[in-house]
Amino acid sequence: MASNLKEELRKVAFENEFEFFGVPDLEELEKVPFPPHRGLSKPSEFMPGVKSVIVLGFHVWDRAMNTVVASAIPPDKIPFDIVEGSVYYNMYYEIVEARAWRVCKWLWDKGYDAVPTNAGIHLKAAATLAGLGFIGKMTLVLTPKYGPRQRWVGILTTAKLEPDEPWKFTHGGEGDLCKDCEICIKACPTQAIIPGYSYGVEPGKKVNFDRCIVPQELFDKPSEEAMKYFRIVDKRALTECTICHDSCPVGKENSERKAAEWRPTPFKKKA
């Protein structure tokens, strides 16, 4: 029964245009440490009574999806903070959350509780524990299909689902999508990424938070060096830095091919 439910869920997820579906071992996910001040919780803290976490991935084929919109709500009125003193919301959150709610609706109709989250639990760890990808040297989850060019959303549910096998990794061997490549590290203009693998590094220590352009975009007084790379869209919006993301060779050709296929044909006026 549980196995049939899981396969039905996978079908529903793919019908809603997700390309990745996996279920991590909940007990293992509960043990994963995460950095402070990022608004993260254990699944059981986020949803008491949770029995399974579903991880869904969506291909990000256009950098516009990484546009950040600053919240108009005063920070002291927000019940969480992602970066202390600042609140932001990515455009891709809207895409993955809207589609995840449809999957949740399917679960509700089956009699289960379900709630989506894209920033409440450690989705990078959840994706690797679900066997969907590998945490690369820039700390983003890489998949063989698209490299770091997908975004994740989780669904916490009272449905009991069988977990998938976690991503298998050995340095330089099985499951290692980085190996000796350090293109992302060299590409970062502020040298925020600490050289080496992410595995085994204390959470929050692999990327220098004070040098990384992404949090600098939210600082009250960003550095002049970081500001050179800001992509301002409007007074309350900018496109999040993706320099390390764009430089990664893993899955790049496949991602670009799909982006070209999905891009609409330019409108041409009739003579």
Backbone hydrogen bonds in HBPLUS format (Angstrom, degrees):
<---DONOR---> <-ACCEPTOR-->    atom                        ^
c    i                          cat <-CA-CA->   ^        H-A-AA   ^      H-
h    n   atom  resd res      DA  || num        DHA   H-A  angle D-A-AA Bond
n    s   type  num  typ     dist DA aas  dist angle  dist       angle   num
A0005-LEU N   A0001-MET O   2.91 MM   4  6.18 157.1  1.96 150.4 156.9     1
A0006-LYS N   A0002-ALA O   2.96 MM   4  6.19 154.8  2.03 145.3 151.9     2
A0007-GLU N   A0003-SER O   3.16 MM   4  6.38 157.4  2.22 143.2 148.2     3
A0008-GLU N   A0004-ASN O   2.93 MM   4  6.15 151.9  2.01 147.6 155.9     4
A0009-LEU N   A0005-LEU O   2.90 MM   4  6.11 154.6  1.96 147.6 154.7     5
A0010-ARG N   A0006-LYS O   2.92 MM   4  6.20 152.9  2.00 145.8 153.3     6
A0011-LYS N   A0007-GLU O   3.09 MM   4  6.30 158.5  2.14 142.7 147.6     7
A0012-VAL N   A0008-GLU O   3.00 MM   4  6.32 156.8  2.05 147.8 154.1     8
A0013-ALA N   A0009-LEU O   2.86 MM   4  6.11 160.2  1.90 154.6 159.8     9
A0014-PHE N   A0010-ARG O   2.97 MM   4  6.25 162.3  2.00 153.0 157.1    10
A0015-GLU N   A0011-LYS O   2.91 MM   4  6.10 148.3  2.02 145.5 154.9    11
A0016-ASN N   A0012-VAL O   3.14 MM   4  6.40 129.5  2.41 137.4 149.7    12
A0016-ASN N   A0013-ALA O   3.08 MM   3  5.16 136.0  2.28  96.7 109.1    13
A0018-PHE N   A0013-ALA O   3.17 MM   5  5.63 164.8  2.19 146.8 143.6    14
A0017-GLU N   A0014-PHE O   2.99 MM   3  4.94 148.7  2.09 110.6 109.8    15
A0019-GLU N   A0057-GLY O   2.88 MM  38  5.81 158.4  1.93 162.6 169.1    16
A0020-PHE N   A0057-GLY O   3.29 MM  37  4.53 142.2  2.45 130.9 127.2    17
A0057-GLY N   A0020-PHE O   3.02 MM  37  4.53 152.6  2.09 118.6 121.8    18
A0022-GLY N   A0055-VAL O   2.98 MM  33  5.19 139.5  2.15 145.3 153.6    19
A0055-VAL N   A0022-GLY O   2.77 MM  33  5.19 174.7  1.77 161.2 162.1    20
A0164-ASP N   A0023-VAL O   2.71 MM 141  5.48 166.0  1.72 161.1 161.9    21
A0029-LEU N   A0025-ASP O   2.97 MM   4  6.25 157.8  2.02 155.0 162.2    22
A0030-GLU N   A0026-LEU O   2.96 MM   4  6.15 148.1  2.06 147.8 155.8    23
A0031-LYS N   A0028-GLU O   3.09 MM   3  5.31 140.1  2.25 101.3 112.3    24
A0032-VAL N   A0029-LEU O   3.27 MM   3  5.38 151.3  2.36 103.1 111.0    25
A0041-SER N   A0120-GLY O   2.75 MM  79  5.98 137.0  1.93 150.6 161.5    26
A0045-GLU N   A0042-LYS O   2.94 MM   3  5.18 135.3  2.14 106.7 119.7    27
A0046-PHE N   A0042-LYS O   2.97 MM   4  6.27 151.2  2.05 155.6 164.8    28
A0047-MET N   A0043-PRO O   2.83 MM   4  6.03 158.7  1.87 154.4 159.7    29
A0050-VAL N   A0047-MET O   3.11 MM   3  5.69 144.1  2.24 145.9 143.6    30
A0051-LYS N   A0157-THR O   2.86 MM 106  6.10 175.9  1.86 149.8 151.2    31
A0052-SER N   A0157-THR O   3.17 MM 105  5.54 151.2  2.26 155.9 155.2    32
A0157-THR N   A0052-SER O   3.06 MM 105  5.54 166.9  2.07 160.2 160.8    33
A0054-ILE N   A0155-ILE O   2.82 MM 101  4.98 163.1  1.85 144.2 150.0    34
A0155-ILE N   A0054-ILE O   2.81 MM 101  4.98 149.9  1.90 142.7 151.2    35
A0056-LEU N   A0153-VAL O   2.91 MM  97  5.39 171.8  1.91 167.4 169.9    36
A0153-VAL N   A0056-LEU O   2.96 MM  97  5.39 146.7  2.08 153.0 160.5    37
A0058-PHE N   A0151-ARG O   2.90 MM  93  5.38 156.3  1.95 151.7 159.7    38
A0151-ARG N   A0058-PHE O   2.85 MM  93  5.38 155.1  1.91 147.0 152.0    39
A0060-VAL N   A0149-ARG O   3.04 MM  89  5.40 161.0  2.07 119.1 125.2    40
A0065-MET N   A0062-ASP O   3.04 MM   3  5.89 161.6  2.07 123.4 127.9    41
A0066-ASN N   A0063-ARG O   2.90 MM   3  5.45 158.8  1.95 115.3 122.3    42
A0067-THR N   A0064-ALA O   3.09 MM   3  5.40 153.7  2.16 116.5 116.4    43
A0092-TYR N   A0065-MET O   2.97 MM  27  5.08 126.2  2.27 168.1 152.3    44
A0240-GLU N   A0066-ASN O   3.02 MM 174  5.52 163.3  2.05 133.3 132.5    45
A0091-MET N   A0067-THR O   2.90 MM  24  5.57 146.5  2.02 156.6 167.1    46
A0068-VAL N   A0238-LEU O   2.56 MM 170  5.37 170.5  1.57 175.9 172.3    47
A0238-LEU N   A0068-VAL O   3.05 MM 170  5.37 150.6  2.14 143.5 152.8    48
A0069-VAL N   A0089-TYR O   2.88 MM  20  5.31 170.0  1.89 146.4 149.1    49
A0089-TYR N   A0069-VAL O   3.08 MM  20  5.31 137.4  2.27 131.4 144.1    50
A0070-ALA N   A0236-ARG O   2.88 MM 166  5.32 164.1  1.91 151.9 157.3    51
A0071-SER N   A0087-VAL O   3.39 MM  16  5.84 171.3  2.39 136.3 136.3    52
A0077-LYS N   A0074-PRO O   2.86 MM   3  5.54 163.8  1.89 126.6 132.0    53
A0078-ILE N   A0075-PRO O   3.16 MM   3  5.31 162.6  2.19 107.1 112.5    54
A0086-SER N   A0083-VAL O   2.76 MM   3  5.37 158.2  1.80 153.9 153.3    55
A0093-TYR N   A0090-ASN O   3.06 MM   3  5.38 142.1  2.21 103.5 114.3    56
A0094-GLU N   A0091-MET O   3.00 MM   3  5.53 127.7  2.28 109.8 121.0    57
A0096-VAL N   A0092-TYR O   2.98 MM   4  6.25 172.7  1.98 164.2 161.7    58
A0097-GLU N   A0093-TYR O   2.82 MM   4  5.73 158.9  1.86 150.4 157.6    59
A0098-ALA N   A0094-GLU O   3.08 MM   4  5.90 159.8  2.12 135.7 141.8    60
A0099-ARG N   A0095-ILE O   3.22 MM   4  6.41 162.3  2.25 147.9 152.6    61
A0100-ALA N   A0096-VAL O   2.86 MM   4  5.96 148.6  1.96 140.6 150.3    62
A0101-TRP N   A0097-GLU O   2.85 MM   4  6.06 150.0  1.93 152.4 159.3    63
A0102-ARG N   A0099-ARG O   3.19 MM   3  5.29 127.2  2.48  95.2 108.2    64
A0103-VAL N   A0099-ARG O   3.36 MM   4  6.80 147.3  2.48 140.7 148.7    65
A0103-VAL N   A0100-ALA O   3.07 MM   3  5.08 119.2  2.45  95.4 110.3    66
A0104-CYS N   A0100-ALA O   2.89 MM   4  6.24 155.5  1.95 150.4 158.0    67
A0105-LYS N   A0101-TRP O   2.85 MM   4  6.11 152.3  1.92 145.5 152.6    68
A0106-TRP N   A0102-ARG O   3.22 MM   4  6.50 148.9  2.33 137.8 144.9    69
A0107-LEU N   A0103-VAL O   3.14 MM   4  6.55 150.4  2.23 144.9 152.8    70
A0107-LEU N   A0104-CYS O   2.97 MM   3  5.02 114.3  2.42  95.9 112.1    71
A0108-TRP N   A0104-CYS O   2.80 MM   4  6.17 158.0  1.85 157.4 164.2    72
A0109-ASP N   A0105-LYS O   2.99 MM   4  6.23 158.7  2.04 148.7 153.7    73
A0110-LYS N   A0107-LEU O   2.94 MM   3  5.01 136.7  2.13  98.5 111.6    74
A0112-TYR N   A0107-LEU O   3.06 MM   5  5.42 168.6  2.08 142.3 138.9    75
A0111-GLY N   A0108-TRP O   2.84 MM   3  5.03 157.5  1.89 107.8 115.2    76
A0158-THR N   A0113-ASP O   3.07 MM  45  5.46 152.5  2.15 143.0 145.6    77
A0115-VAL N   A0156-LEU O   2.92 MM  41  5.41 147.6  2.02 147.7 158.3    78
A0156-LEU N   A0115-VAL O   2.89 MM  41  5.41 162.7  1.92 161.2 156.6    79
A0117-THR N   A0154-GLY O   2.78 MM  37  5.24 144.0  1.91 150.4 155.0    80
A0154-GLY N   A0117-THR O   2.75 MM  37  5.24 175.0  1.75 159.3 159.9    81
A0123-LEU N   A0121-ILE O   2.90 MM   2  5.73 117.6  2.29 115.8  98.9    82
A0126-ALA N   A0122-HIS O   3.03 MM   4  6.28 155.6  2.09 144.4 152.2    83
A0127-ALA N   A0123-LEU O   2.83 MM   4  5.95 155.1  1.89 146.6 151.4    84
A0128-THR N   A0124-LYS O   3.21 MM   4  6.51 155.4  2.27 145.9 151.8    85
A0129-LEU N   A0125-ALA O   2.90 MM   4  6.10 159.9  1.95 153.4 159.5    86
A0130-ALA N   A0126-ALA O   2.95 MM   4  6.06 127.0  2.23 136.8 150.4    87
A0132-LEU N   A0127-ALA O   2.91 MM   5  5.37 156.7  1.97 169.9 162.1    88
A0131-GLY N   A0128-THR O   3.01 MM   3  5.03 158.2  2.06 102.9 108.8    89
A0167-TRP N   A0128-THR O   2.80 MM  39  5.32 166.3  1.82 162.8 167.5    90
A0134-PHE N   A0142-LEU O   2.84 MM   8  5.13 156.9  1.89 146.7 153.4    91
A0142-LEU N   A0134-PHE O   2.65 MM   8  5.13 176.8  1.65 151.3 151.0    92
A0136-GLY N   A0140-LEU O   2.85 MM   4  5.66 158.8  1.90 163.8 159.0    93
A0139-THR N   A0136-GLY O   2.96 MM   3  5.15 159.5  2.00 113.2 117.5    94
A0143-THR N   A0147-GLY O   2.78 MM   4  4.68 144.7  1.90 115.9 124.1    95
A0147-GLY N   A0143-THR O   2.72 MM   4  4.68 143.9  1.84 147.0 149.1    96
A0149-ARG N   A0146-TYR O   3.16 MM   3  5.27 164.6  2.19 121.3 123.5    97
A0170-THR N   A0174-GLU O   2.89 MM   4  5.47 133.5  2.11 153.5 159.7    98
A0173-GLY N   A0170-THR O   2.89 MM   3  5.10 164.1  1.91 129.5 130.9    99
A0176-ASP N   A0173-GLY O   3.16 MM   3  5.64 166.0  2.19 133.2 133.7   100
A0181-CYS N   A0178-CYS O   2.98 MM   3  5.42 160.9  2.01 139.3 139.3   101
A0186-LYS N   A0182-GLU O   3.06 MM   4  6.36 161.6  2.10 156.6 161.2   102
A0187-ALA N   A0183-ILE O   2.86 MM   4  5.95 138.9  2.03 144.3 156.5   103
A0188-CYS N   A0184-CYS O   3.32 MM   4  6.43 139.1  2.50 141.6 147.9   104
A0191-GLN N   A0188-CYS O   3.21 MM   3  5.21 163.3  2.23 106.8 111.3   105
A0208-ASN N   A0192-ALA O   2.74 MM  16  4.90 170.4  1.75 150.6 150.4   106
A0194-ILE N   A0206-LYS O   2.89 MM  12  5.42 166.6  1.90 166.3 168.4   107
A0201-VAL N   A0198-SER O   3.16 MM   3  5.64 163.5  2.19 133.6 134.7   108
A0205-LYS N   A0202-GLU O   2.96 MM   3  5.57 153.6  2.03 149.8 149.9   109
A0211-ARG N   A0208-ASN O   2.97 MM   3  5.40 151.5  2.06 111.9 121.0   110
A0212-CYS N   A0208-ASN O   2.90 MM   4  6.01 149.2  2.00 161.5 171.7   111
A0216-GLN N   A0212-CYS O   3.30 MM   4  6.39 154.8  2.37 144.1 151.2   112
A0217-GLU N   A0213-ILE O   2.94 MM   4  6.13 135.5  2.14 147.3 157.0   113
A0217-GLU N   A0214-VAL O   3.17 MM   3  5.33 134.8  2.39  99.9 111.3   114
A0218-LEU N   A0215-PRO O   2.84 MM   3  5.29 153.5  1.91 111.4 120.3   115
A0219-PHE N   A0216-GLN O   3.11 MM   3  4.97 150.2  2.20  98.3 107.3   116
A0227-MET N   A0223-SER O   3.05 MM   4  6.28 157.1  2.10 149.2 155.9   117
A0228-LYS N   A0225-GLU O   3.36 MM   3  5.65 147.9  2.47 102.3 110.6   118
A0229-TYR N   A0226-ALA O   2.98 MM   3  5.76 160.3  2.02 122.4 128.0   119
A0230-PHE N   A0227-MET O   3.27 MM   3  5.13 170.6  2.28 103.5 106.2   120
A0239-THR N   A0231-ARG O   2.84 MM   8  5.35 162.4  1.87 154.8 157.9   121
A0233-VAL N   A0237-ALA O   2.93 MM   4  5.29 158.7  1.98 130.4 133.2   122
A0234-ASP N   A0237-ALA O   2.99 MM   3  4.92 166.7  2.01 136.0 133.9   123
A0237-ALA N   A0234-ASP O   3.29 MM   3  4.92 171.3  2.30 100.4 102.8   124
A0246-ASP N   A0242-THR O   2.72 MM   4  5.85 162.9  1.75 159.4 162.8   125
A0247-SER N   A0243-ILE O   3.12 MM   4  6.21 142.6  2.26 141.3 150.7   126
A0252-LYS N   A0249-PRO O   3.30 MM   3  5.26 168.9  2.31 112.9 115.4   127
A0255-SER N   A0251-GLY O   2.98 MM   4  6.11 158.3  2.02 151.7 158.0   128
A0256-GLU N   A0252-LYS O   2.93 MM   4  6.14 164.2  1.95 155.0 158.8   129
A0257-ARG N   A0253-GLU O   2.96 MM   4  6.11 152.9  2.04 146.0 153.6   130
A0258-LYS N   A0254-ASN O   3.05 MM   4  6.27 160.2  2.09 146.8 151.7   131
A0259-ALA N   A0255-SER O   2.89 MM   4  6.12 156.2  1.95 148.0 155.4   132
A0260-ALA N   A0256-GLU O   3.00 MM   4  6.17 154.4  2.07 144.1 149.9   133
A0261-GLU N   A0257-ARG O   3.08 MM   4  6.36 148.9  2.18 142.5 151.1   134
A0262-TRP N   A0258-LYS O   2.97 MM   4  6.21 148.9  2.07 150.0 158.0   135
A0263-ARG N   A0259-ALA O   2.99 MM   4  6.03 131.3  2.23 142.2 154.2   136
